[in-house]
């Protein structure tokens, strides 16, 4: 099973001198086609918002590039995608469903989870509680080990040294991220969680579930002064997962693909009493 992944393309924006990321997207689409991947996964924030007319034009340009991929595509919505455009706009432009989806990938399933990504700069992202029910039910529905994809990560991992989020870590995740982790831990069926949004490659393990984030296609802060031109390939084969990210910020991770319920993860020890 192979998934080609791209995220945080951030095409457009008000700076006319900014790096033109369309060539990276074009290369990614041709590469995914050559590899005959089972799925092309865009984890969101494909545009940088300007105004409705510009955003429609920029998203439309990307949609035409993505449409060259002949197989199944998933386009999650990121916070920048929805400032001026509706879910229906994205559905119409990209020709793919806007809501949550459970995708059958044979030995595994991809649960595309799309709680609100509307960022309120006063309070951050909204709680995910209403949307968490869909995720819990989808996990209950099928015993296969699951991969979850969301634009915004929920691992609670440190943002120290992250250009955008070290001093804004409340904008890096959902306010109820701990409740999300707790809800998916209950059934023990999740093996992996994939996200974008935080513009770096990262992996962390929470109670037996690997949470990974993938570098933005156009980000520069880890590869100054050049753009990362990042995209990735996830392969799951015989209970081994391998995620490779290409471009100027490359990384490869390989680990057992096992649902968290297959091994007991003990409760962390309580705080040591201090004198
Ligand atoms: Fe984002």
Boltz pocket constraint, residues with backbone or C-beta under 6 A from the ligand:
constraints:
  - pocket:
      binder: B
      contacts: [[A, 45], [A, 78], [A, 79], [A, 80], [A, 151], [A, 196], [A, 197], [A, 198]]
      max_distance: 6.0
